[in-house]
Amino acid sequence: MHQFSIEPLFGTENLDIAGYNIAFTNSAMWMLITTVVLFLFVLGGMKRELVPGRWQMMVESFTGFIDNMLEANIGQAGRKYVPYVFSLFMFILFANILGLLPLGVAGIHPFTFTSHFTVTGILAILSFSIVLIVGFWKHGLHFFSLFVPHGTPLPMIPVIAPIEFISFMVRPFSLGLRLFVAMMAGHVLLEVLSSFVIDGTNAGIGFGFLVGLPSFLLMIGICALELLVAGIQAYVFALLTSLYINDAENLH
């Protein structure tokens, strides 16, 4: 599980402020790398040419994809959330993909910070906070009507309302847990298969062909699947965020 360990870098392990350690870790470094890569990606697509090039078309395609998703789930009111949901989607997507790059051959160990619940949980809490702020700002105390589905019989309200409230409060936990589990499980599986390849090869030619080669071929398939999962999990996180914002906007 060493690949998931958070380690301080550049001699900052003893850096404290008010008794709190603020070491610059490998997790923070890869968050910074992801942010820089995302910034350069968007910057390269901001030329606003009449006939867009490939880079501009790629950025506009992602932006249009998020815009269409928000409009489909929220309506015209969803367009003001495009910058946030686009940034959230692309940040998670780039983080997942960068963590899968085979940089180990160059002596660089990529760190998938989305495989830590502290990171995915903060992203989920951020989205949930937007839902609460928008909901109470727009609807006031009427926002609590979200916990009483339309058409609920009066005698059933004391039963349905607590269930709906608990379901609502569990949302940030489930949102962050889903991404964390998917990314961590994939990396653990690749680590296990790689150990089969190495141990099988070191055990001799027979074990190499019997254990190592099938494990290596399976690793190739799993890597392709992990690239798919990286995109799907970023999409699911953005989609659920848009659905939760829809509740705040329209009380559905």
N, C-alpha and C positions, 0 to 999 in steps of 0.2 A: 504493500500500500504506500510505498515511498513516493510514488508519482502524485499522490494527493497531499503530501505533507507541505505545510506552509513554512517557508524558511526566510529569515531576514537576510537582506543583501547589503553589500557595500559597508559592512561594519556598523549597521544601525540597530543591532539587537538590543543595545542598552539605551536607546534614545527614548526618553520619557518626557511627558508633559503632564503636570499635576497628578503624578502617580500612574499615568496610563502609558503603556508602551505604544509608540507610534512608529515602529520599525517599518522600513520600506521593504516589503516582502516580494517574493516571486509572483504572488497573486496580484499585488498592486502593479508590478511591472508589466504583466501581461494585460491587465486592464488598460494601462497607459498605452501599450502597443496597439491594442484593439481600437482605442479611441483615435490614435494617430492614423492608423490605416483607414478607419471609417471616415475621418475628416478628409484625407487625401482622396478617397474614393468619391465622396460627394463633391469635393472641390474640382475634381477633374471633369465632372458632369455639369458644371455651372457656366459653360461657355455661352449658352443660349444662342447657338447658331440656328439660322433658318433651316438649314438642312443638317440635322444632328449627326454627329459622328457616332461611332460604335460606343464609346465611353458615355457620351451624353445620353444616348438612347438607352443604355443599360440602367443608368441612374434614374432616368425618367420612367422606365418600365417598372422599377421597384416602387417609385413614388406613386405612379398610377395604380399599381396593384394595391397598395395600402389605402389609397384614396377610394378606390372602388369597394374595398372591403368595409371601410367605415361607413360609406354612403349606403351600402346594402344593409348593414346592421343597425345603424343609428338614423340615417337619413341625411338631409342637408346639414343638420346641426353637427354631424360628425366630422365635417371638413376641417373644423378648427382644431381637431385633435390629430391631424395628419402629422405635424412635426414631431409630436411626442411618440406616437405609435410607430412611425417610420424609424425614428432613432432607436426605440426599444427593439424593434424587429431586427434592424441591421446590426445593432450592437451584439445581440445574442447570436445572430447568424455568424458574424465574423469571429466572435469568441469561440464558438463551437468548431468552426472550420480551422482556425489557427491552432487550436489544441490538437488537431488531427494531422498537422503537417509533419512529415518525416524529417524533422530537423535534427534528430538524434544522430544521424550520420555525419553531421557537421559539428557535433559536440554541444549542441544547444538543446536543452530539454524544454519542450513546449509545455505550458501549464494551462489546463482547461479550468478556469476559475468558475465556470458554470456547473462544475461537478461538486461545488461546495454550497450547502444549503444556506449559509450565511449570505452569500451573494445573491442567489436566486430568491431568497426570502426578502431581501431588501428591495429587489426589483418588484416583487409582488406587493410588498407593503406600499411602495411608491404608487403603483397603479391603484391599489385599494384606497389610498389617501385621496387620490384625484376623484375617485367615485364618491367618497364621503363629502369632500369639499363641494363638488358640483351639485350633488344631491341636496344638501342642506342649503347651499347658496341659492339654488333655483326654486326649491319647493318648500323650504323651511321644515316645520314639523310634519308637514304632509308627506315628507319622505318616508315616514314610518308606515305609510299605507302600503309600501312595497312588501311588507311582511304579511299582508292580508290579501291573498289573490282575489281578483274580481269574481263575484258570484259565490263567495264562501258563505254558507249558512251561519247565522248569528251564533247558534250554540257551539259551532265548531271553531270559532275564532280563538278561544282560549287554548285550544289544542294546536291549531295550524300556525298561529302567530309565533309561538316559541320555536317550533320546528323550522319555520322559514328564517327566523332570526339566527338560529344556530347554523343553518346552512349558509347564510350570508356571511357570518363571521369566520367560517371555515375556509372561505374562498381564497384569501391570501396564502394560507397554509398549503392548500391543495395546488394552487398555481405555482408556488415556488418548489414544492416537493416533486411535482411531475417532471420539471426540467432537470432538477438535481439528480433524481433517480435514473432518468434516461441516459444522461451523459456519464454518470459514474458507472453504471452497469456496463455500458459499451466499452469503456476503457479497462475495466476489470477483466472483461471477457478477452480483450486483445492481449492483456498482460498474461493471462493464463495460457492462451494459445501460444504466445511467444515463448513461454517457459517450456512448453511441450516441444517446440521446434528446437530450442537450444539443448535441452536435456536429451532429446531423441538423437540429435546429431552427435553429441558428445559420447553417447553410449555405443556408437559404432554404426557401420553402414546399414546393418539389418534394421536396427531401431530407427535409424534416420529415414529409411524408405517406409517403414511400417507406421511410425508415429510422426516423425518430423515433417515429411513431405505432405501428408494429408492435412496436418495442422497448419502448414504454411499456405496451402491452397484455400483452406477455410478462412485463414486470416485475411486473404485478399478479398473474399466475398464479404466478410464482416466489415472490412474497411469501407467497401462500397456502400454497405448498408448504413454504416455510421455517418457517411456523408449525407445520405438521405435523411437519417434521423436528425442530423444537425439542422437541416432546413425545415423539417416537419415540426420540430420542437420550437423553433423560433416562430413559425407560423401559428402554432397552437397558442403560444403565449400571447402573441399579438391579437389573435382572434378572440380569445377569452377576455382579454383586456377591453376590446371593443364591445363585447357583449355586456360586460359589467358596466361600462360607461353608458351603454344604452339604457340600463336600468336607472341610472342617475338622471339621464336626460328625459326619458319618457315614462319612467315608473311602470315598466311592463314586467 
